[in-house]
């Protein structure tokens, strides 16, 4: 079984401008999340959904769906990567983690 890409995040310092840029450019439907500097990008026309969030600078993270996040992080560490964000639960929303590969690329994980 392969591991599908199921989500993406775009990060920037001015999320309102970033959301407006992508909404205007591609016609994306972006819904703000109450209490968070986060906008959910609706999946459309067979694509995957994503988010636009605040951060220290520009970054793009893709999220992979796995059966067991912690065991995947353990395998990442054994293969030379490192955990960037440990298993994190946002109630009623998502459980996720992030790791960096040996070159520094950050990749997210979500549970299937």
ROKE-676013 format. One record per atom (N, C-alpha, C): residue in three letters; atom name; z, x negated, y. Coordinates in nm, 4 decimals. Atoms other than C-alpha are relative to their C-alpha. Last residue first. Layout:
BEGIN
{"ala" "CA" {Z X Y}} ...
***
This chain:
BEGIN
{"unk" "N" {0.0887 -0.1077 0.0450}} {"unk" "CA" {0.8619 0.5699 0.7110}} {"unk" "C" {0.0830 0.1172 -0.0492}} {"unk" "N" {-0.0175 -0.0396 0.1393}} {"unk" "CA" {1.0905 0.3512 0.9181}} {"unk" "C" {-0.0938 0.1143 -0.0352}} {"unk" "N" {-0.0624 -0.1311 0.0093}} {"unk" "CA" {0.9750 0.1855 1.2380}} {"unk" "C" {0.0079 0.0368 -0.1480}} {"unk" "N" {-0.0059 -0.0658 0.1305}} {"unk" "CA" {0.9029 -0.1817 1.3007}} {"unk" "C" {0.0635 0.1370 0.0170}} {"unk" "N" {-0.1046 -0.0978 0.0273}} {"unk" "CA" {0.7966 -0.3557 1.6188}} {"unk" "C" {-0.0119 0.0559 -0.1391}} {"unk" "N" {0.0509 -0.1134 0.0763}} {"unk" "CA" {0.5972 -0.6761 1.6648}} {"unk" "C" {0.1179 0.0923 -0.0285}} {"unk" "N" {-0.1025 -0.0975 0.0339}} {"unk" "CA" {0.6599 -0.9531 1.9192}} {"unk" "C" {-0.0667 0.1215 -0.0649}} {"unk" "N" {0.0453 -0.1376 -0.0173}} {"unk" "CA" {0.4171 -1.2455 1.9154}} {"unk" "C" {0.1101 0.0960 -0.0442}} {"unk" "N" {-0.0674 -0.0679 -0.1097}} {"unk" "CA" {0.6115 -1.5725 1.9442}} {"unk" "C" {-0.0496 0.1408 0.0280}} {"unk" "N" {0.0689 0.0346 -0.1252}} {"unk" "CA" {0.3846 -1.7991 1.7358}} {"unk" "C" {0.0623 0.0690 0.1207}} {"unk" "N" {-0.0174 0.1421 -0.0313}} {"unk" "CA" {0.6223 -1.7945 1.4326}} {"unk" "C" {-0.0691 -0.0450 0.1293}} {"unk" "N" {0.0619 0.0819 0.1042}} {"unk" "CA" {0.6309 -1.4113 1.4469}} {"unk" "C" {0.0140 -0.1476 0.0385}} {"unk" "N" {0.1007 0.0925 -0.0517}} {"unk" "CA" {0.8808 -1.2390 1.6735}} {"unk" "C" {-0.0557 -0.0788 -0.1174}} {"unk" "N" {-0.0101 0.1399 0.0393}} {"unk" "CA" {1.0681 -0.9346 1.5481}} {"unk" "C" {-0.1071 -0.0808 0.0702}} {"unk" "N" {0.1112 0.0861 -0.0401}} {"unk" "CA" {1.1427 -0.5855 1.6695}} {"unk" "C" {0.0259 -0.1406 -0.0505}} {"unk" "N" {-0.0421 0.1387 -0.0204}} {"unk" "CA" {1.3553 -0.3013 1.5323}} {"unk" "C" {-0.1221 -0.0754 0.0498}} {"unk" "N" {0.0984 0.1074 -0.0133}} {"unk" "CA" {1.3274 0.0766 1.5152}} {"unk" "C" {0.0671 -0.1359 0.0046}} {"unk" "N" {-0.0714 0.1197 0.0440}} {"unk" "CA" {1.4976 0.4076 1.4375}} {"unk" "C" {-0.1033 -0.1110 -0.0008}} {"unk" "N" {0.0626 0.1053 0.0802}} {"unk" "CA" {1.3492 0.6922 1.6396}} {"unk" "C" {0.1048 -0.1019 -0.0461}} {"unk" "N" {0.1259 0.0525 -0.0504}} {"unk" "CA" {1.4082 1.0119 1.8387}} {"unk" "C" {-0.0629 -0.1000 -0.0971}} {"unk" "N" {0.1010 -0.1057 -0.0125}} {"unk" "CA" {1.6901 1.2476 1.7417}} {"unk" "C" {-0.1349 -0.0503 0.0508}} {"unk" "N" {-0.0183 -0.1285 0.0690}} {"unk" "CA" {1.9407 0.9679 1.7960}} {"unk" "C" {-0.1076 0.1029 0.0350}} {"unk" "N" {-0.0063 -0.0885 -0.1158}} {"unk" "CA" {1.7985 0.6359 1.9203}} {"unk" "C" {0.0052 0.1397 -0.0597}} {"unk" "N" {0.0212 -0.1431 0.0172}} {"unk" "CA" {1.8859 0.4061 1.6306}} {"unk" "C" {0.0109 0.0678 0.1360}} {"unk" "N" {-0.0562 -0.0783 -0.1094}} {"unk" "CA" {1.8430 0.0315 1.6533}} {"unk" "C" {-0.0351 0.1467 -0.0222}} {"unk" "N" {0.0186 -0.1423 0.0288}} {"unk" "CA" {1.7788 -0.2154 1.3709}} {"unk" "C" {0.0783 0.0809 0.1036}} {"unk" "N" {-0.0438 -0.0440 0.1335}} {"unk" "CA" {1.8000 -0.5552 1.5383}} {"unk" "C" {-0.0258 0.1497 -0.0192}} {"unk" "N" {-0.0850 -0.1179 -0.0182}} {"unk" "CA" {1.5855 -0.6433 1.8412}} {"unk" "C" {0.0413 0.0443 -0.1399}} {"unk" "N" {-0.0137 -0.0074 -0.1454}} {"unk" "CA" {1.4317 -0.9938 1.8481}} {"unk" "C" {0.0910 0.1166 0.0376}} {"unk" "N" {-0.0302 -0.1338 -0.0498}} {"unk" "CA" {1.4639 -1.0813 1.4800}} {"unk" "C" {0.0215 -0.0075 0.1505}} {"unk" "N" {-0.1389 -0.0273 -0.0381}} {"unk" "CA" {1.3039 -1.4133 1.3990}} {"unk" "C" {0.0138 0.1413 0.0533}} {"unk" "N" {-0.0104 -0.0784 -0.1222}} {"unk" "CA" {0.9954 -1.5352 1.2162}} {"unk" "C" {0.1455 0.0186 0.0382}} {"unk" "N" {0.0068 0.0830 -0.1196}} {"unk" "CA" {0.9760 -1.8223 0.9673}} {"unk" "C" {-0.0011 0.0755 0.1314}} {"unk" "N" {0.1362 0.0498 -0.0192}} {"unk" "CA" {0.8903 -1.6408 0.6434}} {"unk" "C" {-0.0158 -0.0814 0.1284}} {"unk" "N" {0.0318 0.0935 0.1085}} {"unk" "CA" {1.2543 -1.5997 0.5383}} {"unk" "C" {-0.1374 -0.0639 0.0194}} {"unk" "N" {-0.0817 0.1212 -0.0207}} {"unk" "CA" {1.3333 -1.4420 0.8774}} {"unk" "C" {-0.0318 -0.1053 -0.1056}} {"unk" "N" {0.0511 0.0674 -0.1201}} {"unk" "CA" {1.0459 -1.1941 0.8439}} {"unk" "C" {0.0725 -0.1319 0.0202}} {"unk" "N" {0.1204 0.0711 0.0437}} {"unk" "CA" {1.1569 -1.1112 0.4867}} {"unk" "C" {-0.0647 -0.0752 0.1165}} {"unk" "N" {-0.0450 0.1104 0.0850}} {"unk" "CA" {1.5051 -1.0227 0.6160}} {"unk" "C" {-0.1183 -0.0831 -0.0465}} {"unk" "N" {-0.0509 0.1049 -0.0898}} {"unk" "CA" {1.3484 -0.8163 0.8946}} {"unk" "C" {0.0486 -0.1208 -0.0800}} {"unk" "N" {0.1180 0.0627 -0.0612}} {"unk" "CA" {1.1494 -0.6265 0.6285}} {"unk" "C" {0.0430 -0.1099 0.0961}} {"unk" "N" {0.0560 0.0909 0.1003}} {"unk" "CA" {1.4684 -0.5661 0.4302}} {"unk" "C" {-0.1261 -0.0675 0.0529}} {"unk" "N" {-0.0833 0.1192 0.0160}} {"unk" "CA" {1.6288 -0.4305 0.7468}} {"unk" "C" {-0.0570 -0.0959 -0.1038}} {"unk" "N" {0.0076 0.0906 -0.1149}} {"unk" "CA" {1.3407 -0.1959 0.8327}} {"unk" "C" {0.0803 -0.1272 -0.0242}} {"unk" "N" {-0.1376 0.0430 -0.0252}} {"unk" "CA" {1.3030 -0.0368 0.4895}} {"unk" "C" {-0.0025 -0.1058 0.1097}} {"unk" "N" {-0.0960 -0.0799 0.0766}} {"unk" "CA" {0.9913 0.1665 0.4026}} {"unk" "C" {0.1445 -0.0324 0.0356}} {"unk" "N" {-0.0429 0.0637 0.1249}} {"unk" "CA" {0.7731 0.0219 0.6781}} {"unk" "C" {0.1011 0.0898 -0.0706}} {"unk" "N" {-0.0868 -0.0880 0.0784}} {"unk" "CA" {0.5717 0.1695 0.9669}} {"unk" "C" {0.0294 -0.0652 -0.1340}} {"unk" "N" {0.0448 -0.0185 0.1366}} {"unk" "CA" {0.4347 -0.0959 1.2003}} {"unk" "C" {0.0998 0.0875 -0.0736}} {"unk" "N" {-0.1052 -0.0321 0.0970}} {"unk" "CA" {0.4842 -0.0866 1.5757}} {"unk" "C" {-0.0630 0.0300 -0.1350}} {"unk" "N" {0.0439 -0.1018 0.0953}} {"unk" "CA" {0.2540 -0.2590 1.8252}} {"unk" "C" {0.1130 0.0188 -0.1005}} {"unk" "N" {-0.0599 0.0062 0.1329}} {"unk" "CA" {0.4047 -0.4359 2.1251}} {"unk" "C" {-0.0627 0.1100 -0.0841}} {"unk" "N" {0.0513 -0.1058 0.0867}} {"unk" "CA" {0.2301 -0.5148 2.4525}} {"unk" "C" {0.0609 -0.0205 -0.1373}} {"unk" "N" {-0.0053 0.0258 0.1438}} {"unk" "CA" {0.3970 -0.7138 2.7277}} {"unk" "C" {-0.0610 0.1187 -0.0720}} {"unk" "N" {0.1009 -0.0637 0.0838}} {"unk" "CA" {0.3869 -0.7449 3.1052}} {"unk" "C" {0.0163 -0.0408 -0.1458}} {"unk" "N" {0.1378 0.0360 -0.0305}} {"unk" "CA" {0.7059 -0.8413 3.2797}} {"unk" "C" {-0.0929 0.0714 -0.0955}} {"unk" "N" {0.0017 0.1115 -0.0949}} {"unk" "CA" {1.0829 -0.8058 3.2842}} {"unk" "C" {-0.1401 -0.0418 0.0406}} {"unk" "N" {-0.0362 0.1297 0.0539}} {"unk" "CA" {1.0666 -0.4648 3.1203}} {"unk" "C" {-0.0105 -0.1062 0.1073}} {"unk" "N" {-0.0361 0.1042 -0.0949}} {"unk" "CA" {1.0234 -0.0952 3.1820}} {"unk" "C" {0.0365 -0.1288 -0.0726}} {"unk" "N" {-0.1415 0.0226 -0.0260}} {"unk" "CA" {0.8423 0.1331 2.9386}} {"unk" "C" {0.0218 -0.1151 0.0979}} {"unk" "N" {0.0063 0.0930 -0.1128}} {"unk" "CA" {0.5088 0.2916 2.8586}} {"unk" "C" {0.1426 -0.0120 0.0497}} {"unk" "N" {-0.0922 -0.0136 -0.1100}} {"unk" "CA" {0.5020 0.4534 2.5176}} {"unk" "C" {-0.0270 -0.1027 0.1077}} {"unk" "N" {-0.0650 0.1204 -0.0492}} {"unk" "CA" {0.2707 0.5159 2.2292}} {"unk" "C" {0.0949 0.0302 0.1123}} {"unk" "N" {-0.0755 -0.0185 -0.1221}} {"unk" "CA" {0.0806 0.7629 2.0203}} {"unk" "C" {0.0649 -0.1305 0.0427}} {"unk" "N" {-0.1451 0.0041 0.0156}} {"unk" "CA" {-0.1833 0.6712 1.7652}} {"unk" "C" {0.0654 0.0254 0.1352}} {"unk" "N" {-0.0671 0.1256 -0.0308}} {"unk" "CA" {-0.5446 0.7777 1.7849}} {"unk" "C" {0.1487 0.0073 -0.0273}} {"unk" "N" {-0.0158 0.0851 0.1170}} {"unk" "CA" {-0.7200 1.0624 1.6046}} {"unk" "C" {0.0676 -0.1327 0.0257}} {"unk" "N" {0.1278 0.0302 0.0645}} {"unk" "CA" {-0.8522 1.2314 1.9181}} {"unk" "C" {0.0125 -0.1006 -0.1140}} {"unk" "N" {0.1106 -0.0933 -0.0171}} {"unk" "CA" {-0.5210 1.2125 2.0977}} {"unk" "C" {-0.1224 -0.0463 -0.0745}} {"unk" "N" {0.1110 0.0427 0.0855}} {"unk" "CA" {-0.1811 1.0633 2.0483}} {"unk" "C" {-0.1106 0.1025 0.0171}} {"unk" "N" {0.0395 -0.0883 0.1098}} {"unk" "CA" {0.0357 1.1558 2.3447}} {"unk" "C" {-0.1146 -0.0624 -0.0796}} {"unk" "N" {0.1438 -0.0215 -0.0047}} {"unk" "CA" {0.1714 0.8679 2.5523}} {"unk" "C" {-0.0387 0.0824 -0.1223}} {"unk" "N" {0.0632 -0.0098 0.1319}} {"unk" "CA" {0.5476 0.8939 2.5879}} {"unk" "C" {-0.1469 0.0360 0.0184}} {"unk" "N" {0.0945 -0.1102 0.0089}} {"unk" "CA" {0.6860 0.7698 2.9187}} {"unk" "C" {-0.0677 -0.0018 -0.1356}} {"unk" "N" {0.0907 0.0025 0.1142}} {"unk" "CA" {0.9987 0.5592 2.9460}} {"unk" "C" {-0.0909 0.1217 0.0068}} {"unk" "N" {0.1209 0.0416 -0.0704}} {"unk" "CA" {1.2407 0.4708 3.2255}} {"unk" "C" {-0.1075 -0.0201 -0.1054}} {"unk" "N" {0.0513 0.1320 0.0390}} {"unk" "CA" {1.5052 0.6713 3.0413}} {"unk" "C" {-0.1211 -0.0321 0.0881}} {"unk" "N" {-0.1062 0.0979 0.0099}} {"unk" "CA" {1.7320 0.9628 3.1376}} {"unk" "C" {-0.0451 -0.1396 -0.0397}} {"unk" "N" {-0.1168 -0.0169 -0.0863}} {"unk" "CA" {1.4711 1.2286 3.0668}} {"unk" "C" {0.1032 -0.1091 -0.0262}} {"unk" "N" {-0.1172 -0.0315 0.0806}} {"unk" "CA" {1.1640 1.0925 2.8868}} {"unk" "C" {0.1200 0.0055 0.0940}} {"unk" "N" {-0.1226 0.0765 -0.0232}} {"unk" "CA" {0.8474 1.1064 3.1001}} {"unk" "C" {0.1128 0.0481 -0.0911}} {"unk" "N" {-0.1162 -0.0836 -0.0280}} {"unk" "CA" {0.5384 1.2624 2.9357}} {"unk" "C" {0.1232 -0.0872 0.0218}} {"unk" "N" {-0.1219 0.0810 0.0103}} {"unk" "CA" {0.2088 1.0744 2.9519}} {"unk" "C" {0.1182 0.0837 0.0465}} {"unk" "N" {-0.1095 -0.0918 -0.0292}} {"unk" "CA" {-0.1168 1.2618 2.8811}} {"unk" "C" {0.1292 -0.0758 -0.0247}} {"unk" "N" {-0.1132 -0.0134 0.0911}} {"unk" "CA" {-0.3811 0.9881 2.8914}} {"unk" "C" {0.1001 0.1025 0.0524}} {"unk" "N" {-0.0326 -0.1411 0.0161}} {"unk" "CA" {-0.6971 1.0505 3.0946}} {"unk" "C" {0.1164 0.0246 -0.0952}} {"unk" "N" {0.0402 -0.0507 0.1305}} {"unk" "CA" {-0.8178 0.6950 3.0321}} {"unk" "C" {0.0298 0.1486 -0.0217}} {"unk" "N" {0.1102 0.0733 0.0609}} {"unk" "CA" {-0.8171 0.5358 3.3780}} {"unk" "C" {-0.0523 0.0667 -0.1264}} {"unk" "N" {0.1224 -0.0138 -0.0788}} {"unk" "CA" {-0.6072 0.7901 3.5665}} {"unk" "C" {-0.1194 -0.0633 -0.0699}} {"unk" "N" {0.0330 -0.1434 -0.0053}} {"unk" "CA" {-0.3372 0.8236 3.3003}} {"unk" "C" {-0.1320 0.0204 0.0742}} {"unk" "N" {0.0569 -0.0409 0.1286}} {"unk" "CA" {-0.3453 0.4493 3.2320}} {"unk" "C" {-0.0371 0.1478 -0.0024}} {"unk" "N" {0.1199 0.0778 0.0290}} {"unk" "CA" {-0.2984 0.3503 3.5982}} {"unk" "C" {-0.0672 0.0492 -0.1279}} {"unk" "N" {0.1085 -0.0562 -0.0807}} {"unk" "CA" {-0.0509 0.6310 3.6705}} {"unk" "C" {-0.1327 -0.0716 -0.0292}} {"unk" "N" {0.0346 -0.1313 0.0570}} {"unk" "CA" {0.1714 0.5194 3.3825}} {"unk" "C" {-0.1165 0.0625 0.0753}} {"unk" "N" {0.0656 0.0261 0.1280}} {"unk" "CA" {0.1591 0.1587 3.5045}} {"unk" "C" {-0.0419 0.1306 -0.0676}} {"unk" "N" {0.1362 0.0452 -0.0284}} {"unk" "CA" {0.2355 0.2633 3.8624}} {"unk" "C" {-0.0778 -0.0240 -0.1290}} {"unk" "N" {0.0693 -0.1135 -0.0618}} {"unk" "CA" {0.5386 0.4641 3.7515}} {"unk" "C" {-0.1453 -0.0373 0.0280}} {"unk" "N" {0.0486 -0.0923 0.1026}} {"unk" "CA" {0.6390 0.1848 3.5124}} {"unk" "C" {-0.0722 0.1207 0.0598}} {"unk" "N" {0.0172 -0.1230 -0.0783}} {"unk" "CA" {0.6600 -0.0814 3.7819}} {"unk" "C" {-0.0597 0.1054 -0.0929}} {"unk" "N" {-0.1106 -0.0099 -0.0950}} {"unk" "CA" {0.8046 -0.3891 3.6018}} {"unk" "C" {-0.0083 0.1259 0.0863}} {"unk" "N" {0.0248 0.0563 -0.1317}} {"unk" "CA" {0.5821 -0.3604 3.2982}} {"unk" "C" {0.1185 0.0222 0.0913}} {"unk" "N" {-0.1186 0.0260 -0.0815}} {"unk" "CA" {0.5790 -0.2842 2.9282}} {"unk" "C" {-0.0402 -0.0607 0.1335}} {"unk" "N" {0.0430 0.0838 -0.1101}} {"unk" "CA" {0.3096 -0.1243 2.7140}} {"unk" "C" {0.1198 -0.0125 0.0928}} {"unk" "N" {-0.0719 -0.0060 -0.1271}} {"unk" "CA" {0.4319 0.0135 2.3846}} {"unk" "C" {-0.0629 -0.0987 0.0966}} {"unk" "N" {0.0148 0.1157 -0.0872}} {"unk" "CA" {0.2362 0.0984 2.0715}} {"unk" "C" {0.0884 0.0195 0.1216}} {"unk" "N" {-0.0489 -0.0193 -0.1367}} {"unk" "CA" {0.2927 0.3272 1.7741}} {"unk" "C" {-0.0314 -0.1253 0.0796}} {"unk" "N" {-0.0287 -0.1399 -0.0305}} {"unk" "CA" {0.1866 0.3840 1.4119}} {"unk" "C" {0.0378 0.0270 0.1452}} {"unk" "N" {-0.0441 0.0043 -0.1390}} {"unk" "CA" {0.0210 0.0626 1.2912}} {"unk" "C" {0.0171 0.1456 0.0419}} {"unk" "N" {0.0790 -0.0491 -0.1126}} {"unk" "CA" {-0.0017 0.1123 0.9160}} {"unk" "C" {0.0637 -0.0276 0.1361}} {"unk" "N" {-0.0991 -0.0372 -0.0998}} {"unk" "CA" {0.1499 -0.1118 0.6459}} {"unk" "C" {-0.0743 0.0448 0.1257}} {"unk" "N" {0.0016 0.0749 -0.1245}} {"unk" "CA" {-0.0813 -0.1274 0.3466}} {"unk" "C" {0.1073 0.0522 0.0938}} {"unk" "N" {0.0000 -0.0840 -0.1183}} {"unk" "CA" {0.0000 0.0000 0.0000}} {"unk" "C" {0.0000 -0.0883 0.1244}} 
***
